[in-house]
Amino acid sequence: MKNILLFLSFLLLSIQLLAQDTAFTTYYEKSDYLGTPRYSETIDFCKKLDKVSPLLCFTTFGKSPQGRDLPLLIADKNGNFTPEAVRKSGNVVLLIQACIHAGESDGKDAGLMLLRDIAVYKTSLPLLDHVTLLFIPILNTDGHERFGPYNRINQNGPEEMGWRTTAQNLNLNRDFMKADAPEMQSWLRLYNNWLPDFFVDCHVTDGADFQYTMTYALETNGSMEKGLSAWTANVCEPYLVDEMKKSGFPVFPYVQFRNWHDPRSGLTLGVAPPMLSQGYTAVQNRPGLLIETHMLKPYKARVTSTYNMLEHTLELLNKEYKTLQNLVAKADDYTSGESFRKEPFPVSFSESFADSVKTEFLGFEYTIDTSDLTGGLWFKYDNQKPTNWELTLFPDCKADKFVKLPEAYLIPPQYNLVIERLSLHGVKMTPLKQEVTCSVRSSRFRNVRWQQKSYEGHHKLTYELADTIEKRSFAAGTMLVDMNQRTARVIAHLLEPASPDSYATWGFFDAALEQKEYSESYVMETMAREMIKKNPALKKEFEQKKASDKAFASDPDAMLNWFYSKSPYWDSRFNLYPVGRIVDRKELKQIE
């Protein structure tokens, strides 16, 4: 009888464990690793995890344009679910996001399994010893629900997936700086509230075919503070590479090919601009890891490799949490200090071909033919013929554009959109209580050209800049942005018009580049002759202009407008960058 009771007890326990396993089996696992859940199913699973585990908290941090909540799971071993409580606990904060491109769902399915294993099954509970984990399973919620089997032509699974862009057709991974999308604005509020010490963004890559299931990117080439860059290059990267190899998934840096699709042409590394996720966290003085699983690999392999990379990242942060916290604090202190502004600040980078190394690359044999259909190059990869190449890698990047940072910026109050966007980035500003006249560095735009094709809802600009020091007046309510703050790198990229990601480049100041007053030809013909008579040198300048510019010489309106621009009636603010830069801290102290 006793043996029967023991058997029945064991059977009941087994049934209970089996029921628990079934209850927390993810949609992805139930689909035999071929499918990914819809938005509602993802939210339901997150809420189920929250309900069963005191280590998890499900919440939301904003709404999409179509009204969907933006989901967030917080995992903390001690049940600390606010930034204040986590900071007091001494934990580092890790932010992992998935589905910023909603067709790339690997990170969502990997993250849900990982949090389930940590908080419900408790098989990986030590991963939360010194780390608080924030997980966004779907950032692009509207794009996620544009669901279908044909959304990723280059991708091998899942069976159905979301769409790359948002309902507003914006690519969120081009929006970190300009912050047009409501989803990105909510993300920035979340980010600057928590200020995660480390960040992971989960993607699926296009490009050439090769053996690696995963490539990755870490910012080590100059866009991040030196101490953090050194830790990322010398501690973080080697650890993750070694551990992924042990897990059966050798990884390689996310490289570009000198000739697209052609690995044998040579490999280059780049610096991510701050409009991209890991580029943005770098200028916020926080390392970011970009995961790029390979589109053609089976979905199960891609999700498994992502799971392993997330797991190893947590392992690393538990080992290095104190070091990373100290380095982040030092980077913030340095960026907010005067020594940061002593050296010219790089705002753009490009590949450097000055030096190269040989590296092993796990590829596939391929041929390059000329297409009889299009006449273009046709790359034919043979994934039945793996090969280990020794390829040329150009590992370095060069800063190709620098700016001299000021002590502070002055943003006129009428540019409220710029002011609002800066506040989303955690930038501290102080409004002037009264009108102020002070000496500033000003920029004038010349040879302005708008990009003909729209890019992310904007027609970006190219231009030349002429800088002068001059006295200018700024109205009460003008925002004073002191550079003695930890977001100084972000501020520089947004407010220096030479930066490729500046608000000027994105077109936030376009109206300042529009001529609003014009002269009538019958007035200007007379006035031009009077101007030449009074100033003979003007005649010489005019003739030189005609000789050097054929278009100008054949355009009577342009010539008369040129004379108008030399008259006292000309708009002194035309092509003037509205933002002023205070270069002398003594001047700044006088107006504070």
C-alpha positions in Angstrom: 0.0 0.0 0.0 2.8 2.3 0.9 4.5 1.7 -2.4 1.2 2.5 -4.3 0.9 5.8 -2.4 4.5 6.7 -3.2 3.9 5.9 -6.9 0.7 7.9 -7.0 2.4 10.9 -5.3 5.2 10.7 -7.8 2.8 10.4 -10.7 0.8 13.5 -9.4 4.0 15.5 -9.1 5.0 14.5 -12.6 1.6 15.5 -14.0 1.9 18.9 -12.1 5.4 19.5 -13.5 4.3 18.5 -17.0 1.3 20.9 -16.7 3.6 23.7 -15.6 6.0 23.0 -18.5 3.1 23.1 -20.9 1.7 26.3 -19.4 4.9 28.1 -19.9 5.9 26.6 -23.2 6.2 29.5 -25.6 4.3 29.8 -28.9 7.6 29.4 -30.7 8.4 26.1 -29.0 4.9 24.8 -29.5 5.2 25.5 -33.3 8.2 23.2 -33.5 10.4 26.2 -33.6 8.9 27.5 -36.8 6.5 30.3 -35.7 6.4 33.4 -33.7 3.5 34.8 -31.7 1.3 37.7 -32.6 1.2 40.9 -30.4 -1.8 39.7 -28.2 -0.3 36.3 -27.7 3.1 37.9 -26.7 1.4 40.2 -24.2 -0.6 37.4 -22.7 2.5 35.3 -22.2 4.3 38.3 -20.6 1.4 38.8 -18.2 1.4 35.1 -17.4 5.1 35.3 -16.4 4.4 38.4 -14.3 1.5 36.6 -12.5 3.5 33.5 -11.6 6.9 35.0 -10.7 7.6 37.7 -8.1 10.9 38.3 -9.9 9.0 39.8 -12.9 7.0 42.9 -13.5 5.0 43.5 -16.7 4.3 47.1 -17.6 4.0 49.4 -20.6 6.0 52.6 -21.4 3.9 54.2 -24.2 1.5 53.8 -27.1 2.0 53.3 -30.8 0.2 55.5 -33.4 -2.4 52.8 -33.7 -3.0 52.7 -30.0 -1.1 49.6 -29.0 0.7 49.5 -25.7 4.5 49.3 -25.8 5.4 46.3 -23.6 8.2 46.0 -21.1 9.2 43.1 -18.8 11.4 44.0 -15.8 13.3 41.2 -14.1 15.0 41.7 -10.7 15.9 39.0 -8.1 14.9 41.3 -5.2 11.6 42.6 -6.7 13.0 46.1 -7.4 11.1 47.4 -10.3 11.9 51.1 -10.3 15.1 52.9 -11.4 15.5 54.4 -7.9 15.2 51.0 -6.1 17.6 49.4 -8.6 20.2 52.1 -8.2 20.1 51.7 -4.4 20.5 47.9 -4.8 23.8 48.3 -6.7 22.7 46.3 -9.7 23.7 47.2 -13.2 20.8 47.6 -15.6 20.7 45.7 -18.9 18.2 46.8 -21.6 17.4 44.2 -24.3 15.0 45.1 -27.1 13.5 43.0 -29.9 11.4 43.7 -33.0 12.5 47.3 -33.6 12.3 45.8 -37.1 9.2 43.7 -36.5 9.9 41.1 -39.1 13.1 40.2 -37.3 11.6 38.4 -34.4 14.5 36.2 -33.2 15.1 38.3 -30.1 11.5 38.3 -29.0 11.3 34.5 -28.9 14.8 34.1 -27.4 14.1 36.7 -24.7 10.7 35.2 -23.7 12.3 31.8 -23.2 15.3 33.2 -21.3 13.0 35.2 -18.9 10.9 32.1 -18.4 13.9 30.0 -17.6 15.3 32.5 -15.2 12.1 33.5 -13.3 9.8 30.5 -13.6 12.0 27.4 -14.0 14.8 29.1 -12.1 17.4 27.2 -14.1 19.3 30.4 -14.7 18.5 32.4 -11.6 22.1 33.5 -10.9 21.9 35.6 -14.0 20.0 38.1 -11.9 22.5 38.2 -9.0 23.8 41.6 -10.0 21.8 42.5 -13.0 18.3 44.0 -13.4 17.0 43.1 -16.9 14.6 45.3 -18.9 13.2 43.4 -21.9 11.1 45.0 -24.7 9.7 42.0 -26.7 8.2 44.2 -29.4 9.2 47.8 -29.9 7.5 48.3 -33.3 4.1 47.0 -32.3 2.1 48.4 -35.2 4.6 47.0 -37.7 4.5 43.7 -35.9 0.8 43.4 -36.6 1.3 43.9 -40.3 1.7 40.2 -40.1 2.3 37.8 -43.0 4.5 35.2 -44.7 5.9 37.5 -47.3 7.3 40.4 -45.3 11.0 39.4 -45.5 12.0 38.2 -48.9 15.5 37.3 -47.9 14.6 35.6 -44.6 14.3 31.9 -43.8 11.5 31.9 -41.2 9.5 32.2 -39.1 6.4 31.1 -41.0 4.9 34.6 -40.6 6.3 37.8 -39.3 5.8 41.5 -38.9 6.9 44.4 -41.1 10.1 46.4 -41.0 8.7 49.8 -40.4 6.0 51.4 -38.2 2.4 52.3 -39.2 3.8 55.7 -40.2 6.4 53.9 -42.4 9.3 55.1 -40.3 12.3 52.9 -39.6 12.8 53.2 -35.9 16.5 52.2 -36.2 17.1 55.5 -38.0 15.1 57.6 -35.5 17.1 57.6 -32.3 18.3 61.2 -32.8 15.5 63.0 -34.6 12.9 61.1 -32.7 9.9 61.6 -35.0 8.1 58.4 -34.1 5.9 58.2 -31.0 7.4 54.8 -30.3 10.9 56.4 -30.3 9.8 59.3 -28.1 8.5 56.7 -25.5 11.7 54.7 -25.8 13.8 57.8 -25.1 11.8 58.6 -22.0 12.2 55.0 -20.8 16.0 55.1 -21.6 16.7 58.3 -19.9 14.6 57.3 -16.9 16.5 54.1 -16.4 19.9 54.9 -18.1 20.8 51.3 -18.6 24.5 50.4 -18.2 24.4 48.0 -21.2 22.2 47.6 -24.2 21.4 44.8 -26.6 19.5 45.3 -29.9 18.3 42.1 -31.7 18.2 42.0 -35.5 18.4 39.8 -38.5 20.9 40.8 -41.2 20.8 40.9 -45.0 23.9 40.7 -47.2 26.2 38.0 -48.4 25.9 34.3 -47.4 28.4 32.8 -45.0 28.7 30.1 -42.3 28.1 32.3 -39.3 24.6 32.1 -37.7 25.3 35.4 -36.0 27.5 38.5 -36.5 27.7 41.3 -34.0 28.7 44.9 -33.5 30.3 46.7 -30.6 31.4 50.4 -30.6 35.2 50.3 -30.2 36.4 52.6 -32.9 36.2 56.1 -31.4 32.6 57.1 -30.9 32.5 56.2 -27.2 34.5 57.4 -24.2 38.0 55.9 -24.2 37.7 53.9 -20.9 34.4 52.3 -22.0 35.8 51.6 -25.5 38.8 49.9 -24.0 36.6 47.7 -21.7 34.3 46.8 -24.6 37.3 45.9 -26.9 39.5 44.1 -24.3 37.0 42.5 -21.9 33.5 42.4 -23.3 34.2 41.4 -26.9 36.7 38.6 -26.2 34.4 37.1 -23.6 31.3 37.0 -25.8 33.3 35.7 -28.8 34.8 32.9 -26.7 31.6 31.9 -25.0 29.6 31.8 -28.2 32.2 29.6 -29.8 31.9 27.2 -26.8 28.1 27.2 -27.3 28.6 26.0 -30.9 28.0 29.3 -32.6 31.2 31.0 -33.7 30.5 34.7 -34.4 32.2 37.3 -36.4 32.0 41.2 -36.3 29.3 42.8 -38.4 31.4 43.8 -41.3 30.8 45.4 -44.6 32.3 44.2 -47.8 34.4 46.5 -50.0 32.3 45.3 -52.9 28.7 44.5 -51.8 27.9 40.7 -51.6 31.6 39.9 -52.2 33.5 38.8 -49.1 36.7 38.2 -51.0 36.9 41.9 -52.0 37.9 42.6 -48.3 36.1 43.4 -45.1 35.7 46.8 -43.4 34.5 47.8 -39.9 32.6 51.0 -39.3 31.4 53.3 -36.6 27.6 53.3 -36.1 26.2 56.8 -36.3 24.0 57.9 -33.4 20.8 57.6 -35.4 21.3 53.8 -35.0 20.7 52.0 -31.7 24.2 51.0 -30.5 25.6 54.3 -32.0 23.1 56.2 -29.8 23.9 54.4 -26.6 27.6 55.0 -27.3 27.1 58.8 -27.3 25.1 58.3 -24.1 28.2 56.8 -22.5 26.8 53.3 -22.4 28.1 50.3 -24.4 25.6 48.7 -26.9 25.7 45.3 -28.5 24.1 44.8 -31.9 23.1 41.2 -32.7 22.6 40.3 -36.3 21.6 36.7 -36.9 21.9 35.6 -40.5 18.7 35.7 -42.6 19.2 32.4 -44.4 19.9 30.2 -41.4 17.0 28.2 -40.0 14.8 30.0 -37.5 15.6 27.6 -34.7 19.3 28.1 -35.1 18.9 31.9 -35.2 16.8 32.0 -32.0 19.1 29.6 -30.2 22.1 31.6 -31.0 20.4 34.8 -29.8 19.4 33.0 -26.6 23.0 32.1 -26.0 24.3 35.6 -26.7 21.8 37.1 -24.3 22.7 34.5 -21.7 26.5 35.2 -22.1 25.9 38.9 -21.9 24.2 38.4 -18.5 27.0 36.2 -17.4 29.5 38.9 -18.3 27.7 41.7 -16.6 27.4 39.7 -13.4 31.2 39.3 -13.4 31.9 42.9 -14.5 29.1 44.8 -12.9 31.2 46.9 -10.5 33.8 47.7 -13.2 31.2 48.7 -15.7 29.4 50.9 -13.2 32.7 52.7 -12.4 33.5 53.1 -16.1 30.1 54.5 -16.9 30.3 57.0 -13.9 33.8 58.1 -15.0 32.6 58.6 -18.6 29.7 60.7 -17.4 32.0 62.8 -15.2 34.5 63.3 -18.0 31.8 64.2 -20.6 30.3 66.7 -18.3 33.6 68.4 -17.5 35.6 71.1 -19.3 38.5 68.8 -20.3 36.1 67.0 -22.6 35.8 70.2 -24.7 39.5 70.9 -25.0 40.0 68.6 -28.0 38.2 68.8 -31.4 35.1 66.5 -31.2 34.6 64.0 -34.1 31.0 64.0 -35.5 31.5 61.6 -38.4 33.7 58.6 -39.2 34.6 56.6 -42.3 36.5 53.4 -43.0 40.3 53.7 -43.0 42.2 51.8 -45.6 45.6 52.9 -44.2 46.2 49.6 -42.4 44.9 46.0 -42.8 45.2 42.6 -41.2 44.6 39.0 -42.4 41.7 37.3 -40.7 40.0 33.9 -41.0 36.4 34.1 -42.4 34.0 31.2 -42.5 32.3 31.5 -45.8 30.8 29.5 -48.7 32.2 29.0 -52.1 30.5 31.3 -54.7 30.8 32.4 -58.2 30.1 35.8 -59.8 28.3 35.7 -63.2 26.9 38.4 -65.4 23.1 38.1 -65.4 21.6 37.4 -68.8 18.4 39.0 -67.4 19.6 42.3 -66.0 23.2 42.5 -67.1 24.1 43.0 -63.4 26.4 40.8 -61.3 24.8 37.6 -60.1 26.3 36.0 -56.9 25.7 32.3 -56.6 26.6 30.9 -53.2 26.9 27.2 -52.6 26.1 26.4 -49.0 27.1 22.8 -49.5 30.7 24.0 -50.0 31.9 25.7 -46.8 35.3 27.2 -46.9 37.7 29.0 -44.5 39.1 32.0 -46.2 42.0 34.2 -45.2 40.6 37.6 -46.0 41.9 41.2 -45.8 40.2 43.1 -43.0 40.5 46.9 -42.6 39.7 47.2 -38.9 40.3 50.9 -38.3 38.1 53.9 -38.8 39.0 57.6 -39.2 37.2 60.6 -37.9 36.7 62.8 -41.0 34.8 65.7 -39.5 35.5 67.6 -36.3 33.9 70.5 -34.4 35.2 72.7 -31.7 32.7 72.4 -28.9 31.3 75.5 -27.2 30.6 76.1 -23.5 26.9 76.4 -24.2 24.2 76.7 -26.8 21.4 79.2 -27.0 18.2 77.9 -28.7 15.6 80.6 -29.4 12.2 79.8 -27.9 10.3 79.7 -31.2 12.2 76.5 -32.0 10.0 74.6 -29.5 10.1 71.4 -31.5 13.9 71.3 -31.2 13.6 72.1 -27.5 11.1 69.3 -26.9 13.2 66.7 -28.7 16.3 67.7 -26.7 14.4 67.1 -23.5 13.5 63.6 -24.7 17.3 62.9 -24.8 17.7 63.9 -21.2 19.3 67.2 -22.0 19.1 69.8 -19.2 18.2 73.3 -20.3 17.5 76.6 -18.5 15.2 79.3 -20.0 16.6 82.9 -20.0 14.5 85.2 -17.8 15.1 88.2 -20.0 16.5 89.2 -23.4 20.2 88.8 -23.6 22.8 90.2 -26.0 26.1 88.4 -26.0 29.0 87.2 -28.1 28.5 83.9 -29.8 29.9 81.8 -32.6 27.4 81.9 -35.5 27.2 79.8 -38.6 26.0 80.9 -42.0 24.8 78.2 -44.5 26.1 78.4 -48.0 25.5 76.2 -51.1 22.5 74.6 -49.5 21.1 71.5 -51.3 18.1 69.4 -50.3 18.2 65.7 -51.0 15.7 65.1 -53.8 14.5 61.7 -52.4 12.7 61.6 -49.1 14.6 59.7 -46.4 12.7 58.8 -43.2 10.1 61.6 -43.9 12.8 64.3 -44.4 14.7 65.7 -47.3 18.1 65.9 -45.7 20.4 68.8 -46.4 24.0 69.2 -47.4 25.7 72.6 -47.1 28.9 74.5 -46.3 29.3 76.5 -43.2 31.0 79.8 -42.5 31.6 80.6 -38.8 32.0 84.1 -37.2 32.1 85.5 -33.7 29.4 88.2 -33.4 27.1 89.9 -31.0 23.5 88.6 -31.1 20.4 89.1 -29.1 18.3 86.2 -27.7 14.8 86.7 -26.4 13.5 85.8 -23.0 12.6 82.1 -22.9 15.6 81.2 -25.0 17.0 77.8 -23.8 20.5 77.9 -22.4 22.1 74.5 -22.8 25.3 74.3 -20.7 27.7 71.7 -22.0 28.8 70.8 -18.4 26.4 67.8 -18.4 26.7 64.1 -19.1 24.7 64.3 -22.4 27.3 66.6 -24.0 28.0 64.1 -26.8 24.4 63.8 -27.7 24.0 67.6 -27.6 27.0 68.1 -29.9 25.6 65.6 -32.5 22.2 67.3 -32.4 23.2 71.0 -32.3 26.4 71.2 -34.3 25.2 71.7 -37.9 28.4 70.0 -39.2 27.1 66.7 -37.7 25.4 64.3 -40.1 22.7 63.7 -37.5 22.1 67.3 -36.4 18.7 68.9 -36.4 20.0 71.2 -39.1 20.9 68.3 -41.4 17.5 66.7 -40.8 15.7 69.9 -41.8 14.4 71.2 -38.4 15.7 74.7 -39.4 14.6 74.7 -43.0 12.6 77.9 -42.7 15.7 79.8 -41.8 17.1 78.9 -45.2 14.2 80.5 -47.1 14.4 84.0 -48.6 11.2 85.8 -47.6 11.6 89.3 -49.1 12.3 90.0 -52.8 13.0 93.1 -54.9 11.2 94.1 -58.0 13.4 94.2 -61.1 12.4 97.8 -62.0 13.5 98.9 -58.6 16.6 96.8 -58.4 17.9 97.7 -61.9 18.0 101.4 -60.8 19.4 100.6 -57.4 22.1 98.3 -58.7 23.5 101.1 -60.9 23.5 103.5 -57.9 25.4 100.9 -55.8 28.1 100.4 -58.5 28.5 104.1 -58.8 29.0 104.6 -55.1 31.2 101.5 -54.8 33.3 100.7 -57.9 34.7 97.6 -56.2 31.3 96.1 -56.3 31.3 96.2 -60.0 34.6 94.2 -60.1 33.1 91.7 -57.7 30.0 91.4 -59.9 32.1 90.8 -63.0 34.2 88.1 -61.3 31.0 86.4 -60.1 29.7 86.3 -63.7 33.0 85.0 -65.0 33.2 82.1 -62.5 29.5 81.1 -62.5 27.9 80.5 -65.9 24.5 79.8 -64.5 24.6 83.1 -62.6 25.7 85.0 -65.7 22.7 83.7 -67.6 20.1 84.4 -65.0 19.0 88.1 -64.8 16.9 87.5 -61.6 19.8 85.9 -59.8 22.0 88.8 -60.7 19.5 91.4 -59.4 19.1 89.3 -56.3 22.8 89.3 -55.8 22.8 93.1 -55.8 19.8 93.0 -53.4 21.9 90.8 -51.1 24.6 93.6 -51.0 22.1 96.2 -50.0 21.1 97.3 -46.5 17.6 95.9 -47.2 18.8 92.4 -47.2 17.6 90.0 -44.5 20.4 89.7 -42.0 19.0 86.5 -40.7 18.8 84.7 -44.0 20.8 81.5 -43.9 21.8 82.2 -40.3 21.8 79.2 -38.1 19.4 80.2 -35.3 21.3 78.5 -32.5 24.1 80.5 -31.0 27.2 79.0 -29.4 28.9 80.6 -26.4 32.6 80.0 -26.6 33.7 81.8 -23.4 32.6 80.6 -20.0 33.0 84.1 -18.7 30.4 85.2 -21.1 28.2 82.4 -20.0 28.5 83.3 -16.3 27.3 86.9 -17.1 24.0 85.7 -18.5 23.2 82.8 -16.2 
